[in-house]
Amino acid sequence: HPSAASPLTGEAVLVLVALAACVLPHTCPCKKAVQELSACSMAELAPSLEEQAADLKKDLEGKGVAALHINLIAIGEALGLFEALRGTALTSKQLAEKADCNARYIKEWTLGMAAIKMLAYDEATDTFSLPPHVKLVVEDPVGLVWPAIATSLMGMYDKLVHAYKTGEGIPWSDQSPLLMTNTCRFFKPFYEGMLLSILPTEVKLKLSAGGRLADVGCGQGLTCQILGDAYPAAQIVGYDYHAPSIEVAKEEAAKRKLANVSFETAGADNFGTDSEPFDVVCFFDCFHDMAVASKAAQRAFQMLRPGSSVADSGNLASMVEL
């Protein structure tokens, strides 16, 4: 427009041409010419293969750097560095002393965290602090769980390459112990807030009447503890083939003084004894991960009293076992 404060950019002109190509009536003699002009102009704007490759390389570089920062975030949580900065600003040396860590390493950590805005830096006082929005995430029990989970999966490269070549998979027992702990941590808010409400009515009635429940693939026993606490008359038995997780489960149940909760190391396809059937067999967010899902289902039905129930919370196994 003649009265415009500044001329239209090339991109703006192309947009107008494209709009004109859309709105001009079919009878207009200019329509075909405008459509051809629009198509040619848009083709000229499309990035070249070299430009697309350059953009991809830059994107991959950013993702790689982000992966390194994820590791540092998890380390910071594990060492209590974020916790030490709650409500205060500290120099890197003061933070190292407060967290009982090496000052040189903590200096690099604080600078890295400031670079990605996880920490705020005050140049005048040479101190670091938690920005308000980061503080909210740090105070959330699962706010930093994904960096912790991602870090616990690092070091699996060789095993993953082997698994992709052979199809053998990676047993849960070959994972880092941190993965077990952080998986439990990830599910904890959901189970504590929702588990009891999603139980089928028939399951609640059987547990209230003192029934026996098997929690197969119980991990560190969080669901068993919740059920045992809610239904003191019931007998809750947790099974997992990962012995270290079962030991953690036993310790936690002992701390909570849950006499009606017990744990045994056993696989999903051979848990329990035929002479002691269950009123309920449960799989909480684990059935879809089992290498022997069909065998686990068969064993579950073998271990049930007549008229009893199998409950699965999670995705059904999506592949047929060969």
Disulfide bonds with the S-S distance in Angstrom:
none
